[in-house]
Amino acid sequence: MKDNHINSLKPFVICLVIFFSGVPYCRAQNGRAVPQNTDPELQEIISVWCKKKDLQKAIRGSFTRSIYDRVLLTEKRSEGKFYYEKMNVGRVDTYGPAFIQSDVSYPPFHNKRKQYEVLSTNPKKWVNDGKKIVKVDELKLTYETIPVESIQMLSASNIVEVMESSHPLFWRLTKESIKEKFIIKLDENTKDRIVLFLVPLYLNATDTNIYRAKVVLNPKTFLPEEIQIVYPLRGQVVDLTFSEIEILKTNKDRNSWLKGFFDEISSFQPDLSQFKQNEVVPQPVGTRSVPSVIGLTARNAELVLKRSGFKTRFVAGPYAVVDEDIFKVCGQDPAAKTFANDGTTIKVSVFSRRKSTSK
């Protein structure tokens, strides 16, 4: 996880990497390439997909998203709108669903029918005008400004922030670069939908950010309708569905096309008069952001730290007041939201069981 602030705005750099799931693991490791599928039907689909993409000057639409955490057994739901024009020019607004029918869910991919707690996402905005990115937290009434140059200096490894902010659109990929970057499998090609499975061509089997992905395309427009991304080693799944997608194909003025689409009069100059600016602390190269594990069980805390690139050392903390708190985390060092070197051992304090005085 590189910079929490920088990479939270990587949505316009990573684009389509949040698209898919379900393919077998890529067997390319340590830079060794795997021969690509040369299926003529698949090659024709990729060719048409890229040609249609090249004709699109910009795209806008709505989305719903669920981020499932198989470690914490939570489903974080959100809705939103997005606009994407080109590299480093776009906007994503997210907010909690208007209505949640139940506070629990049973994800279909979980074969044991585990019950997940449903959480709602706080309203946020990511506005990128090509020179800077403004991240707005509408609940806390704060914002952060990050120069585009700072983002381009760091690799996109903060997967959690990417899942929170990114809209998945493979805008920058050409037919050639798709073949160079992914192993692709055509699963379905009918008049109703096209289903592709993808995995990155170059992977390290120990990288917790490896993913498998699936994209469902509309066979007429070749625009995405559904996307799922699975991060097997992180225990996380992202589901996205898209609706009301519109394409700008002419040289129509951007502001007039977006008028009324977002809340503000100017889509790239949000009114921040009532917001407080947070200082963005630069993240040292080679470090990761330490996640909070306070309140988690010892087992889940270790899993969360491991997928974030850290090791764990448990120490006995104070006695638990109630039995339910025994072996739950009550402290950590380094603290959450600080930076530590990759592989650092995090000292985790857990509530202890009081020794019995009975003989």
Disulfide bonds with the S-S distance in Angstrom:
none
